Amino acid sequence: MTWKGFWEGIASLFEDFLFIPYDALMKLELDSWWLANIFSWIFLLIGAAAFIYWLGKLRDYNENTEVTYTYDENP
């Protein structure tokens, strides 16, 4: 397999399988901007939820006062 075949395989994956929902929406010719961008809104909401979860975990990590060192601090 060459690099060209590798990248063509990735392109085929996206064009033939992963963009099927977008192709279906394109064929519907929706008049509503909100309905036409429903997948984008869903991905935006998932990303926002993941970002908020990540910030909460960072806050928990920063507030953790337990000593987790495995070496002697005062030799």
PQR file of N, CA, C, O and H, with PARSE charges and radii, in Angstrom:
ATOM      1  N   MET A   1       0.844  -1.172   0.000 -0.4000 1.5000
ATOM      2  CA  MET A   1       0.000   0.000   0.000 -0.0000 2.0000
ATOM      3  C   MET A   1       0.893   1.240   0.000  0.5500 1.7000
ATOM      4  O   MET A   1       1.861   1.325   0.755 -0.5500 1.4000
ATOM      5  N   THR A   2       0.559   2.166  -0.833 -0.4000 1.5000
ATOM      6  CA  THR A   2       1.315   3.406  -0.900 -0.0000 2.0000
ATOM      7  C   THR A   2       0.627   4.467  -0.051  0.5500 1.7000
ATOM      8  O   THR A   2      -0.493   4.279   0.422 -0.5500 1.4000
ATOM      9  H   THR A   2      -0.228   2.097  -1.447  0.4000 1.0000
ATOM     10  N   TRP A   3       1.325   5.586   0.131 -0.4000 1.5000
ATOM     11  CA  TRP A   3       0.727   6.690   0.876 -0.0000 2.0000
ATOM     12  C   TRP A   3      -0.481   7.245   0.135  0.5500 1.7000
ATOM     13  O   TRP A   3      -1.464   7.654   0.753 -0.5500 1.4000
ATOM     14  H   TRP A   3       2.236   5.739  -0.253  0.4000 1.0000
ATOM     15  N   LYS A   4      -0.402   7.258  -1.192 -0.4000 1.5000
ATOM     16  CA  LYS A   4      -1.525   7.756  -1.977 -0.0000 2.0000
ATOM     17  C   LYS A   4      -2.760   6.884  -1.746  0.5500 1.7000
ATOM     18  O   LYS A   4      -3.868   7.403  -1.607 -0.5500 1.4000
ATOM     19  H   LYS A   4       0.396   6.926  -1.694  0.4000 1.0000
ATOM     20  N   GLY A   5      -2.577   5.578  -1.706 -0.4000 1.5000
ATOM     21  CA  GLY A   5      -3.682   4.674  -1.435 -0.0000 2.0000
ATOM     22  C   GLY A   5      -4.245   4.855  -0.036  0.5500 1.7000
ATOM     23  O   GLY A   5      -5.454   4.754   0.175 -0.5500 1.4000
ATOM     24  H   GLY A   5      -1.677   5.156  -1.819  0.4000 1.0000
ATOM     25  N   PHE A   6      -3.364   5.121   0.916 -0.4000 1.5000
ATOM     26  CA  PHE A   6      -3.792   5.357   2.301 -0.0000 2.0000
ATOM     27  C   PHE A   6      -4.700   6.575   2.385  0.5500 1.7000
ATOM     28  O   PHE A   6      -5.779   6.505   2.974 -0.5500 1.4000
ATOM     29  H   PHE A   6      -2.382   5.203   0.745  0.4000 1.0000
ATOM     30  N   TRP A   7      -4.271   7.694   1.799 -0.4000 1.5000
ATOM     31  CA  TRP A   7      -5.062   8.920   1.855 -0.0000 2.0000
ATOM     32  C   TRP A   7      -6.339   8.802   1.026  0.5500 1.7000
ATOM     33  O   TRP A   7      -7.366   9.374   1.391 -0.5500 1.4000
ATOM     34  H   TRP A   7      -3.395   7.750   1.320  0.4000 1.0000
ATOM     35  N   GLU A   8      -6.288   8.074  -0.072 -0.4000 1.5000
ATOM     36  CA  GLU A   8      -7.508   7.855  -0.858 -0.0000 2.0000
ATOM     37  C   GLU A   8      -8.500   6.991  -0.084  0.5500 1.7000
ATOM     38  O   GLU A   8      -9.711   7.171  -0.207 -0.5500 1.4000
ATOM     39  H   GLU A   8      -5.453   7.609  -0.368  0.4000 1.0000
ATOM     40  N   GLY A   9      -7.991   6.057   0.709 -0.4000 1.5000
ATOM     41  CA  GLY A   9      -8.867   5.240   1.554 -0.0000 2.0000
ATOM     42  C   GLY A   9      -9.564   6.076   2.619  0.5500 1.7000
ATOM     43  O   GLY A   9     -10.750   5.881   2.886 -0.5500 1.4000
ATOM     44  H   GLY A   9      -7.007   5.910   0.809  0.4000 1.0000
ATOM     45  N   ILE A  10      -8.836   7.001   3.224 -0.4000 1.5000
ATOM     46  CA  ILE A  10      -9.446   7.894   4.212 -0.0000 2.0000
ATOM     47  C   ILE A  10     -10.490   8.779   3.534  0.5500 1.7000
ATOM     48  O   ILE A  10     -11.576   8.986   4.076 -0.5500 1.4000
ATOM     49  H   ILE A  10      -7.873   7.160   3.007  0.4000 1.0000
ATOM     50  N   ALA A  11     -10.165   9.302   2.353 -0.4000 1.5000
ATOM     51  CA  ALA A  11     -11.127  10.132   1.617 -0.0000 2.0000
ATOM     52  C   ALA A  11     -12.372   9.327   1.276  0.5500 1.7000
ATOM     53  O   ALA A  11     -13.489   9.833   1.386 -0.5500 1.4000
ATOM     54  H   ALA A  11      -9.283   9.134   1.913  0.4000 1.0000
ATOM     55  N   SER A  12     -12.191   8.090   0.866 -0.4000 1.5000
ATOM     56  CA  SER A  12     -13.332   7.237   0.540 -0.0000 2.0000
ATOM     57  C   SER A  12     -14.191   6.984   1.774  0.5500 1.7000
ATOM     58  O   SER A  12     -15.418   7.000   1.681 -0.5500 1.4000
ATOM     59  H   SER A  12     -11.284   7.678   0.776  0.4000 1.0000
ATOM     60  N   LEU A  13     -13.572   6.754   2.917 -0.4000 1.5000
ATOM     61  CA  LEU A  13     -14.306   6.538   4.159 -0.0000 2.0000
ATOM     62  C   LEU A  13     -15.222   7.716   4.452  0.5500 1.7000
ATOM     63  O   LEU A  13     -16.404   7.535   4.744 -0.5500 1.4000
ATOM     64  H   LEU A  13     -12.574   6.741   2.992  0.4000 1.0000
ATOM     65  N   PHE A  14     -14.672   8.923   4.373 -0.4000 1.5000
ATOM     66  CA  PHE A  14     -15.479  10.100   4.672 -0.0000 2.0000
ATOM     67  C   PHE A  14     -16.538  10.346   3.610  0.5500 1.7000
ATOM     68  O   PHE A  14     -17.696  10.600   3.942 -0.5500 1.4000
ATOM     69  H   PHE A  14     -13.712   9.070   4.136  0.4000 1.0000
ATOM     70  N   GLU A  15     -16.165  10.276   2.353 -0.4000 1.5000
ATOM     71  CA  GLU A  15     -17.106  10.608   1.281 -0.0000 2.0000
ATOM     72  C   GLU A  15     -18.206   9.567   1.123  0.5500 1.7000
ATOM     73  O   GLU A  15     -19.348   9.920   0.827 -0.5500 1.4000
ATOM     74  H   GLU A  15     -15.225  10.070   2.083  0.4000 1.0000
ATOM     75  N   ASP A  16     -17.889   8.309   1.311 -0.4000 1.5000
ATOM     76  CA  ASP A  16     -18.857   7.246   1.048 -0.0000 2.0000
ATOM     77  C   ASP A  16     -19.672   6.830   2.271  0.5500 1.7000
ATOM     78  O   ASP A  16     -20.775   6.305   2.114 -0.5500 1.4000
ATOM     79  H   ASP A  16     -16.961   8.023   1.552  0.4000 1.0000
ATOM     80  N   PHE A  17     -19.163   7.048   3.480 -0.4000 1.5000
ATOM     81  CA  PHE A  17     -19.848   6.552   4.663 -0.0000 2.0000
ATOM     82  C   PHE A  17     -20.174   7.635   5.688  0.5500 1.7000
ATOM     83  O   PHE A  17     -21.326   7.768   6.101 -0.5500 1.4000
ATOM     84  H   PHE A  17     -18.267   7.474   3.608  0.4000 1.0000
ATOM     85  N   LEU A  18     -19.184   8.400   6.094 -0.4000 1.5000
ATOM     86  CA  LEU A  18     -19.398   9.312   7.213 -0.0000 2.0000
ATOM     87  C   LEU A  18     -20.202  10.558   6.852  0.5500 1.7000
ATOM     88  O   LEU A  18     -20.775  11.197   7.734 -0.5500 1.4000
ATOM     89  H   LEU A  18     -18.249   8.292   5.758  0.4000 1.0000
ATOM     90  N   PHE A  19     -20.252  10.910   5.572 -0.4000 1.5000
ATOM     91  CA  PHE A  19     -21.022  12.084   5.166 -0.0000 2.0000
ATOM     92  C   PHE A  19     -22.417  11.728   4.670  0.5500 1.7000
ATOM     93  O   PHE A  19     -23.084  12.577   4.080 -0.5500 1.4000
ATOM     94  H   PHE A  19     -19.786  10.391   4.855  0.4000 1.0000
ATOM     95  N   ILE A  20     -22.877  10.504   4.888 -0.4000 1.5000
ATOM     96  CA  ILE A  20     -24.210  10.096   4.439 -0.0000 2.0000
ATOM     97  C   ILE A  20     -25.302  10.975   5.061  0.5500 1.7000
ATOM     98  O   ILE A  20     -26.219  11.376   4.344 -0.5500 1.4000
ATOM     99  H   ILE A  20     -22.335   9.814   5.367  0.4000 1.0000
ATOM    100  N   PRO A  21     -25.246  11.294   6.369 -0.5600 1.5000
ATOM    101  CA  PRO A  21     -26.287  12.184   6.914  0.2800 2.0000
ATOM    102  C   PRO A  21     -26.286  13.565   6.272  0.5500 1.7000
ATOM    103  O   PRO A  21     -27.349  14.140   6.034 -0.5500 1.4000
ATOM    104  N   TYR A  22     -25.110  14.097   5.992 -0.4000 1.5000
ATOM    105  CA  TYR A  22     -25.033  15.407   5.351 -0.0000 2.0000
ATOM    106  C   TYR A  22     -25.570  15.350   3.924  0.5500 1.7000
ATOM    107  O   TYR A  22     -26.234  16.286   3.478 -0.5500 1.4000
ATOM    108  H   TYR A  22     -24.247  13.630   6.186  0.4000 1.0000
ATOM    109  N   ASP A  23     -25.296  14.278   3.213 -0.4000 1.5000
ATOM    110  CA  ASP A  23     -25.822  14.130   1.859 -0.0000 2.0000
ATOM    111  C   ASP A  23     -27.346  14.042   1.864  0.5500 1.7000
ATOM    112  O   ASP A  23     -28.009  14.590   0.984 -0.5500 1.4000
ATOM    113  H   ASP A  23     -24.757  13.518   3.575  0.4000 1.0000
ATOM    114  N   ALA A  24     -27.895  13.347   2.863 -0.4000 1.5000
ATOM    115  CA  ALA A  24     -29.348  13.243   2.962 -0.0000 2.0000
ATOM    116  C   ALA A  24     -29.971  14.610   3.242  0.5500 1.7000
ATOM    117  O   ALA A  24     -31.016  14.940   2.680 -0.5500 1.4000
ATOM    118  H   ALA A  24     -27.355  12.902   3.577  0.4000 1.0000
ATOM    119  N   LEU A  25     -29.343  15.401   4.101 -0.4000 1.5000
ATOM    120  CA  LEU A  25     -29.855  16.736   4.372 -0.0000 2.0000
ATOM    121  C   LEU A  25     -29.749  17.633   3.141  0.5500 1.7000
ATOM    122  O   LEU A  25     -30.624  18.465   2.899 -0.5500 1.4000
ATOM    123  H   LEU A  25     -28.495  15.133   4.558  0.4000 1.0000
ATOM    124  N   MET A  26     -28.691  17.465   2.374 -0.4000 1.5000
ATOM    125  CA  MET A  26     -28.500  18.280   1.179 -0.0000 2.0000
ATOM    126  C   MET A  26     -29.606  17.989   0.158  0.5500 1.7000
ATOM    127  O   MET A  26     -30.069  18.904  -0.522 -0.5500 1.4000
ATOM    128  H   MET A  26     -27.981  16.790   2.570  0.4000 1.0000
ATOM    129  N   LYS A  27     -30.028  16.739   0.047 -0.4000 1.5000
ATOM    130  CA  LYS A  27     -31.059  16.366  -0.917 -0.0000 2.0000
ATOM    131  C   LYS A  27     -32.451  16.842  -0.502  0.5500 1.7000
ATOM    132  O   LYS A  27     -33.342  16.969  -1.341 -0.5500 1.4000
ATOM    133  H   LYS A  27     -29.652  15.995   0.600  0.4000 1.0000
ATOM    134  N   LEU A  28     -32.636  17.105   0.801 -0.4000 1.5000
ATOM    135  CA  LEU A  28     -33.942  17.562   1.271 -0.0000 2.0000
ATOM    136  C   LEU A  28     -34.215  19.016   0.918  0.5500 1.7000
ATOM    137  O   LEU A  28     -35.374  19.429   0.876 -0.5500 1.4000
ATOM    138  H   LEU A  28     -31.912  17.002   1.483  0.4000 1.0000
ATOM    139  N   GLU A  29     -33.184  19.791   0.666 -0.4000 1.5000
ATOM    140  CA  GLU A  29     -33.295  21.216   0.359 -0.0000 2.0000
ATOM    141  C   GLU A  29     -34.137  21.923   1.411  0.5500 1.7000
ATOM    142  O   GLU A  29     -35.200  22.464   1.109 -0.5500 1.4000
ATOM    143  H   GLU A  29     -32.242  19.456   0.700  0.4000 1.0000
ATOM    144  N   LEU A  30     -33.660  21.915   2.630 -0.4000 1.5000
ATOM    145  CA  LEU A  30     -34.383  22.508   3.743 -0.0000 2.0000
ATOM    146  C   LEU A  30     -34.369  24.028   3.653  0.5500 1.7000
ATOM    147  O   LEU A  30     -33.354  24.629   3.299 -0.5500 1.4000
ATOM    148  H   LEU A  30     -32.796  21.476   2.876  0.4000 1.0000
ATOM    149  N   ASP A  31     -35.495  24.638   3.974 -0.4000 1.5000
ATOM    150  CA  ASP A  31     -35.584  26.089   3.954 -0.0000 2.0000
ATOM    151  C   ASP A  31     -35.136  26.705   5.270  0.5500 1.7000
ATOM    152  O   ASP A  31     -34.729  27.866   5.298 -0.5500 1.4000
ATOM    153  H   ASP A  31     -36.319  24.150   4.261  0.4000 1.0000
ATOM    154  N   SER A  32     -35.203  25.956   6.351 -0.4000 1.5000
ATOM    155  CA  SER A  32     -34.836  26.465   7.660 -0.0000 2.0000
ATOM    156  C   SER A  32     -33.337  26.319   7.887  0.5500 1.7000
ATOM    157  O   SER A  32     -32.782  25.228   7.755 -0.5500 1.4000
ATOM    158  H   SER A  32     -35.534  25.012   6.329  0.4000 1.0000
ATOM    159  N   TRP A  33     -32.694  27.424   8.227 -0.4000 1.5000
ATOM    160  CA  TRP A  33     -31.259  27.399   8.498 -0.0000 2.0000
ATOM    161  C   TRP A  33     -30.968  26.542   9.725  0.5500 1.7000
ATOM    162  O   TRP A  33     -29.985  25.801   9.739 -0.5500 1.4000
ATOM    163  H   TRP A  33     -33.146  28.310   8.334  0.4000 1.0000
ATOM    164  N   TRP A  34     -31.803  26.632  10.748 -0.4000 1.5000
ATOM    165  CA  TRP A  34     -31.599  25.880  11.981 -0.0000 2.0000
ATOM    166  C   TRP A  34     -31.686  24.381  11.745  0.5500 1.7000
ATOM    167  O   TRP A  34     -30.872  23.618  12.265 -0.5500 1.4000
ATOM    168  H   TRP A  34     -32.602  27.234  10.736  0.4000 1.0000
ATOM    169  N   LEU A  35     -32.657  23.964  10.974 -0.4000 1.5000
ATOM    170  CA  LEU A  35     -32.822  22.541  10.697 -0.0000 2.0000
ATOM    171  C   LEU A  35     -31.701  22.018   9.803  0.5500 1.7000
ATOM    172  O   LEU A  35     -31.265  20.877   9.954 -0.5500 1.4000
ATOM    173  H   LEU A  35     -33.319  24.584  10.551  0.4000 1.0000
ATOM    174  N   ALA A  36     -31.242  22.838   8.885 -0.4000 1.5000
ATOM    175  CA  ALA A  36     -30.173  22.425   7.981 -0.0000 2.0000
ATOM    176  C   ALA A  36     -28.854  22.236   8.723  0.5500 1.7000
ATOM    177  O   ALA A  36     -27.999  21.472   8.274 -0.5500 1.4000
ATOM    178  H   ALA A  36     -31.596  23.765   8.762  0.4000 1.0000
ATOM    179  N   ASN A  37     -28.680  22.914   9.839 -0.4000 1.5000
ATOM    180  CA  ASN A  37     -27.428  22.837  10.589 -0.0000 2.0000
ATOM    181  C   ASN A  37     -27.565  22.046  11.884  0.5500 1.7000
ATOM    182  O   ASN A  37     -26.811  22.273  12.831 -0.5500 1.4000
ATOM    183  H   ASN A  37     -29.374  23.534  10.203  0.4000 1.0000
ATOM    184  N   ILE A  38     -28.512  21.126  11.935 -0.4000 1.5000
ATOM    185  CA  ILE A  38     -28.784  20.376  13.162 -0.0000 2.0000
ATOM    186  C   ILE A  38     -27.577  19.553  13.620  0.5500 1.7000
ATOM    187  O   ILE A  38     -27.309  19.470  14.819 -0.5500 1.4000
ATOM    188  H   ILE A  38     -29.124  20.941  11.166  0.4000 1.0000
ATOM    189  N   PHE A  39     -26.851  18.948  12.684 -0.4000 1.5000
ATOM    190  CA  PHE A  39     -25.683  18.160  13.088 -0.0000 2.0000
ATOM    191  C   PHE A  39     -24.596  19.054  13.664  0.5500 1.7000
ATOM    192  O   PHE A  39     -23.923  18.678  14.625 -0.5500 1.4000
ATOM    193  H   PHE A  39     -27.069  19.015  11.711  0.4000 1.0000
ATOM    194  N   SER A  40     -24.426  20.210  13.094 -0.4000 1.5000
ATOM    195  CA  SER A  40     -23.436  21.152  13.620 -0.0000 2.0000
ATOM    196  C   SER A  40     -23.806  21.582  15.036  0.5500 1.7000
ATOM    197  O   SER A  40     -22.937  21.698  15.900 -0.5500 1.4000
ATOM    198  H   SER A  40     -24.972  20.515  12.314  0.4000 1.0000
ATOM    199  N   TRP A  41     -25.093  21.816  15.274 -0.4000 1.5000
ATOM    200  CA  TRP A  41     -25.524  22.196  16.614 -0.0000 2.0000
ATOM    201  C   TRP A  41     -25.325  21.057  17.613  0.5500 1.7000
ATOM    202  O   TRP A  41     -24.937  21.289  18.757 -0.5500 1.4000
ATOM    203  H   TRP A  41     -25.799  21.722  14.573  0.4000 1.0000
ATOM    204  N   ILE A  42     -25.588  19.849  17.182 -0.4000 1.5000
ATOM    205  CA  ILE A  42     -25.386  18.697  18.063 -0.0000 2.0000
ATOM    206  C   ILE A  42     -23.913  18.560  18.429  0.5500 1.7000
ATOM    207  O   ILE A  42     -23.580  18.359  19.597 -0.5500 1.4000
ATOM    208  H   ILE A  42     -25.904  19.661  16.252  0.4000 1.0000
ATOM    209  N   PHE A  43     -23.025  18.669  17.435 -0.4000 1.5000
ATOM    210  CA  PHE A  43     -21.591  18.580  17.722 -0.0000 2.0000
ATOM    211  C   PHE A  43     -21.125  19.732  18.605  0.5500 1.7000
ATOM    212  O   PHE A  43     -20.258  19.544  19.457 -0.5500 1.4000
ATOM    213  H   PHE A  43     -23.295  18.832  16.486  0.4000 1.0000
ATOM    214  N   LEU A  44     -21.682  20.904  18.415 -0.4000 1.5000
ATOM    215  CA  LEU A  44     -21.337  22.051  19.239 -0.0000 2.0000
ATOM    216  C   LEU A  44     -21.750  21.815  20.692  0.5500 1.7000
ATOM    217  O   LEU A  44     -20.995  22.134  21.610 -0.5500 1.4000
ATOM    218  H   LEU A  44     -22.387  21.058  17.723  0.4000 1.0000
ATOM    219  N   LEU A  45     -22.928  21.267  20.899 -0.4000 1.5000
ATOM    220  CA  LEU A  45     -23.382  20.981  22.264 -0.0000 2.0000
ATOM    221  C   LEU A  45     -22.545  19.889  22.928  0.5500 1.7000
ATOM    222  O   LEU A  45     -22.238  19.985  24.116 -0.5500 1.4000
ATOM    223  H   LEU A  45     -23.541  21.008  20.153  0.4000 1.0000
ATOM    224  N   ILE A  46     -22.177  18.862  22.180 -0.4000 1.5000
ATOM    225  CA  ILE A  46     -21.315  17.811  22.731 -0.0000 2.0000
ATOM    226  C   ILE A  46     -19.956  18.386  23.109  0.5500 1.7000
ATOM    227  O   ILE A  46     -19.420  18.063  24.169 -0.5500 1.4000
ATOM    228  H   ILE A  46     -22.426  18.785  21.215  0.4000 1.0000
ATOM    229  N   GLY A  47     -19.399  19.229  22.259 -0.4000 1.5000
ATOM    230  CA  GLY A  47     -18.111  19.860  22.555 -0.0000 2.0000
ATOM    231  C   GLY A  47     -18.183  20.769  23.766  0.5500 1.7000
ATOM    232  O   GLY A  47     -17.259  20.787  24.579 -0.5500 1.4000
ATOM    233  H   GLY A  47     -19.835  19.491  21.398  0.4000 1.0000
ATOM    234  N   ALA A  48     -19.271  21.528  23.903 -0.4000 1.5000
ATOM    235  CA  ALA A  48     -19.431  22.402  25.066 -0.0000 2.0000
ATOM    236  C   ALA A  48     -19.554  21.587  26.346  0.5500 1.7000
ATOM    237  O   ALA A  48     -18.971  21.950  27.368 -0.5500 1.4000
ATOM    238  H   ALA A  48     -20.022  21.513  23.243  0.4000 1.0000
ATOM    239  N   ALA A  49     -20.297  20.502  26.304 -0.4000 1.5000
ATOM    240  CA  ALA A  49     -20.438  19.642  27.489 -0.0000 2.0000
ATOM    241  C   ALA A  49     -19.094  19.025  27.872  0.5500 1.7000
ATOM    242  O   ALA A  49     -18.760  18.958  29.054 -0.5500 1.4000
ATOM    243  H   ALA A  49     -20.771  20.207  25.474  0.4000 1.0000
ATOM    244  N   ALA A  50     -18.324  18.577  26.884 -0.4000 1.5000
ATOM    245  CA  ALA A  50     -17.008  17.999  27.169 -0.0000 2.0000
ATOM    246  C   ALA A  50     -16.071  19.050  27.750  0.5500 1.7000
ATOM    247  O   ALA A  50     -15.287  18.745  28.648 -0.5500 1.4000
ATOM    248  H   ALA A  50     -18.595  18.632  25.923  0.4000 1.0000
ATOM    249  N   PHE A  51     -16.139  20.283  27.253 -0.4000 1.5000
ATOM    250  CA  PHE A  51     -15.293  21.359  27.755 -0.0000 2.0000
ATOM    251  C   PHE A  51     -15.630  21.683  29.205  0.5500 1.7000
ATOM    252  O   PHE A  51     -14.729  21.871  30.022 -0.5500 1.4000
ATOM    253  H   PHE A  51     -16.776  20.531  26.523  0.4000 1.0000
ATOM    254  N   ILE A  52     -16.917  21.750  29.533 -0.4000 1.5000
ATOM    255  CA  ILE A  52     -17.341  22.025  30.913 -0.0000 2.0000
ATOM    256  C   ILE A  52     -16.910  20.889  31.840  0.5500 1.7000
ATOM    257  O   ILE A  52     -16.464  21.136  32.960 -0.5500 1.4000
ATOM    258  H   ILE A  52     -17.649  21.597  28.869  0.4000 1.0000
ATOM    259  N   TYR A  53     -17.040  19.646  31.376 -0.4000 1.5000
ATOM    260  CA  TYR A  53     -16.597  18.498  32.177 -0.0000 2.0000
ATOM    261  C   TYR A  53     -15.092  18.573  32.424  0.5500 1.7000
ATOM    262  O   TYR A  53     -14.631  18.326  33.538 -0.5500 1.4000
ATOM    263  H   TYR A  53     -17.402  19.445  30.466  0.4000 1.0000
ATOM    264  N   TRP A  54     -14.328  18.914  31.386 -0.4000 1.5000
ATOM    265  CA  TRP A  54     -12.875  19.003  31.499 -0.0000 2.0000
ATOM    266  C   TRP A  54     -12.482  20.102  32.484  0.5500 1.7000
ATOM    267  O   TRP A  54     -11.580  19.902  33.297 -0.5500 1.4000
ATOM    268  H   TRP A  54     -14.703  19.115  30.481  0.4000 1.0000
ATOM    269  N   LEU A  55     -13.144  21.261  32.426 -0.4000 1.5000
ATOM    270  CA  LEU A  55     -12.841  22.336  33.366 -0.0000 2.0000
ATOM    271  C   LEU A  55     -13.158  21.925  34.801  0.5500 1.7000
ATOM    272  O   LEU A  55     -12.437  22.294  35.727 -0.5500 1.4000
ATOM    273  H   LEU A  55     -13.877  21.424  31.766  0.4000 1.0000
ATOM    274  N   GLY A  56     -14.238  21.159  34.986 -0.4000 1.5000
ATOM    275  CA  GLY A  56     -14.558  20.664  36.325 -0.0000 2.0000
ATOM    276  C   GLY A  56     -13.486  19.720  36.850  0.5500 1.7000
ATOM    277  O   GLY A  56     -13.125  19.783  38.026 -0.5500 1.4000
ATOM    278  H   GLY A  56     -14.824  20.859  34.234  0.4000 1.0000
ATOM    279  N   LYS A  57     -12.975  18.848  35.991 -0.4000 1.5000
ATOM    280  CA  LYS A  57     -11.906  17.936  36.410 -0.0000 2.0000
ATOM    281  C   LYS A  57     -10.632  18.703  36.731  0.5500 1.7000
ATOM    282  O   LYS A  57      -9.927  18.349  37.677 -0.5500 1.4000
ATOM    283  H   LYS A  57     -13.268  18.797  35.036  0.4000 1.0000
ATOM    284  N   LEU A  58     -10.318  19.755  35.960 -0.4000 1.5000
ATOM    285  CA  LEU A  58      -9.144  20.575  36.252 -0.0000 2.0000
ATOM    286  C   LEU A  58      -9.291  21.281  37.596  0.5500 1.7000
ATOM    287  O   LEU A  58      -8.331  21.376  38.361 -0.5500 1.4000
ATOM    288  H   LEU A  58     -10.891  20.042  35.192  0.4000 1.0000
ATOM    289  N   ARG A  59     -10.508  21.780  37.884 -0.4000 1.5000
ATOM    290  CA  ARG A  59     -10.754  22.431  39.172 -0.0000 2.0000
ATOM    291  C   ARG A  59     -10.566  21.436  40.309  0.5500 1.7000
ATOM    292  O   ARG A  59      -9.944  21.759  41.322 -0.5500 1.4000
ATOM    293  H   ARG A  59     -11.288  21.703  37.263  0.4000 1.0000
ATOM    294  N   ASP A  60     -11.102  20.221  40.146 -0.4000 1.5000
ATOM    295  CA  ASP A  60     -10.939  19.192  41.173 -0.0000 2.0000
ATOM    296  C   ASP A  60      -9.465  18.865  41.386  0.5500 1.7000
ATOM    297  O   ASP A  60      -9.030  18.669  42.521 -0.5500 1.4000
ATOM    298  H   ASP A  60     -11.607  19.959  39.323  0.4000 1.0000
ATOM    299  N   TYR A  61      -8.705  18.807  40.316 -0.4000 1.5000
ATOM    300  CA  TYR A  61      -7.273  18.504  40.417 -0.0000 2.0000
ATOM    301  C   TYR A  61      -6.544  19.625  41.150  0.5500 1.7000
ATOM    302  O   TYR A  61      -5.687  19.358  41.992 -0.5500 1.4000
ATOM    303  H   TYR A  61      -9.058  18.967  39.394  0.4000 1.0000
ATOM    304  N   ASN A  62      -6.871  20.866  40.841 -0.4000 1.5000
ATOM    305  CA  ASN A  62      -6.197  21.993  41.483 -0.0000 2.0000
ATOM    306  C   ASN A  62      -6.578  22.122  42.951  0.5500 1.7000
ATOM    307  O   ASN A  62      -5.766  22.579  43.756 -0.5500 1.4000
ATOM    308  H   ASN A  62      -7.567  21.083  40.157  0.4000 1.0000
ATOM    309  N   GLU A  63      -7.797  21.728  43.319 -0.4000 1.5000
ATOM    310  CA  GLU A  63      -8.238  21.818  44.705 -0.0000 2.0000
ATOM    311  C   GLU A  63      -7.768  20.635  45.545  0.5500 1.7000
ATOM    312  O   GLU A  63      -7.885  20.675  46.770 -0.5500 1.4000
ATOM    313  H   GLU A  63      -8.456  21.357  42.666  0.4000 1.0000
ATOM    314  N   ASN A  64      -7.248  19.600  44.931 -0.4000 1.5000
ATOM    315  CA  ASN A  64      -6.770  18.424  45.644 -0.0000 2.0000
ATOM    316  C   ASN A  64      -5.507  18.793  46.423  0.5500 1.7000
ATOM    317  O   ASN A  64      -4.525  19.256  45.843 -0.5500 1.4000
ATOM    318  H   ASN A  64      -7.153  19.567  43.936  0.4000 1.0000
ATOM    319  N   THR A  65      -5.543  18.584  47.745 -0.4000 1.5000
ATOM    320  CA  THR A  65      -4.395  18.941  48.588 -0.0000 2.0000
ATOM    321  C   THR A  65      -3.659  17.708  49.100  0.5500 1.7000
ATOM    322  O   THR A  65      -2.743  17.828  49.914 -0.5500 1.4000
ATOM    323  H   THR A  65      -6.341  18.208  48.215  0.4000 1.0000
ATOM    324  N   GLU A  66      -4.047  16.537  48.637 -0.4000 1.5000
ATOM    325  CA  GLU A  66      -3.354  15.327  49.063 -0.0000 2.0000
ATOM    326  C   GLU A  66      -1.931  15.323  48.527  0.5500 1.7000
ATOM    327  O   GLU A  66      -1.668  15.791  47.419 -0.5500 1.4000
ATOM    328  H   GLU A  66      -4.792  16.440  47.976  0.4000 1.0000
ATOM    329  N   VAL A  67      -1.025  14.794  49.321 -0.4000 1.5000
ATOM    330  CA  VAL A  67       0.348  14.642  48.882 -0.0000 2.0000
ATOM    331  C   VAL A  67       0.443  13.282  48.193  0.5500 1.7000
ATOM    332  O   VAL A  67       0.147  12.253  48.801 -0.5500 1.4000
ATOM    333  H   VAL A  67      -1.238  14.414  50.221  0.4000 1.0000
ATOM    334  N   THR A  68       0.845  13.278  46.954 -0.4000 1.5000
ATOM    335  CA  THR A  68       0.936  12.027  46.204 -0.0000 2.0000
ATOM    336  C   THR A  68       2.360  11.730  45.775  0.5500 1.7000
ATOM    337  O   THR A  68       2.582  10.952  44.847 -0.5500 1.4000
ATOM    338  H   THR A  68       1.085  14.114  46.460  0.4000 1.0000
ATOM    339  N   TYR A  69       3.320  12.341  46.439 -0.4000 1.5000
ATOM    340  CA  TYR A  69       4.716  12.105  46.072 -0.0000 2.0000
ATOM    341  C   TYR A  69       5.167  10.736  46.560  0.5500 1.7000
ATOM    342  O   TYR A  69       4.755  10.279  47.627 -0.5500 1.4000
ATOM    343  H   TYR A  69       3.140  12.973  47.192  0.4000 1.0000
ATOM    344  N   THR A  70       6.008  10.092  45.776 -0.4000 1.5000
ATOM    345  CA  THR A  70       6.514   8.774  46.155 -0.0000 2.0000
ATOM    346  C   THR A  70       7.961   8.835  46.594  0.5500 1.7000
ATOM    347  O   THR A  70       8.595   7.798  46.791 -0.5500 1.4000
ATOM    348  H   THR A  70       6.342  10.463  44.910  0.4000 1.0000
ATOM    349  N   TYR A  71       8.478  10.009  46.747 -0.4000 1.5000
ATOM    350  CA  TYR A  71       9.865  10.143  47.174 -0.0000 2.0000
ATOM    351  C   TYR A  71       9.905  10.992  48.439  0.5500 1.7000
ATOM    352  O   TYR A  71       8.941  11.685  48.762 -0.5500 1.4000
ATOM    353  H   TYR A  71       7.963  10.852  46.587  0.4000 1.0000
ATOM    354  N   ASP A  72      11.016  10.932  49.144 -0.4000 1.5000
ATOM    355  CA  ASP A  72      11.170  11.681  50.382 -0.0000 2.0000
ATOM    356  C   ASP A  72      11.447  13.141  50.046  0.5500 1.7000
ATOM    357  O   ASP A  72      12.402  13.446  49.333 -0.5500 1.4000
ATOM    358  H   ASP A  72      11.799  10.368  48.882  0.4000 1.0000
ATOM    359  N   GLU A  73      10.608  14.048  50.562 -0.4000 1.5000
ATOM    360  CA  GLU A  73      10.759  15.459  50.231 -0.0000 2.0000
ATOM    361  C   GLU A  73      11.933  16.085  50.968  0.5500 1.7000
ATOM    362  O   GLU A  73      12.537  17.036  50.472 -0.5500 1.4000
ATOM    363  H   GLU A  73       9.832  13.800  51.142  0.4000 1.0000
ATOM    364  N   ASN A  74      12.260  15.571  52.130 -0.4000 1.5000
ATOM    365  CA  ASN A  74      13.355  16.130  52.943 -0.0000 2.0000
ATOM    366  C   ASN A  74      14.391  15.068  53.204  0.5500 1.7000
ATOM    367  O   ASN A  74      14.370  14.432  54.258 -0.5500 1.4000
ATOM    368  H   ASN A  74      11.769  14.799  52.533  0.4000 1.0000
ATOM    369  N   PRO A  75      15.306  14.858  52.260 -0.5600 1.5000
ATOM    370  CA  PRO A  75      16.297  13.782  52.476  0.2800 2.0000
ATOM    371  C   PRO A  75      17.303  14.118  53.553  0.5500 1.7000
ATOM    372  O   PRO A  75      18.190  13.314  53.841 -0.5500 1.4000
TER
END
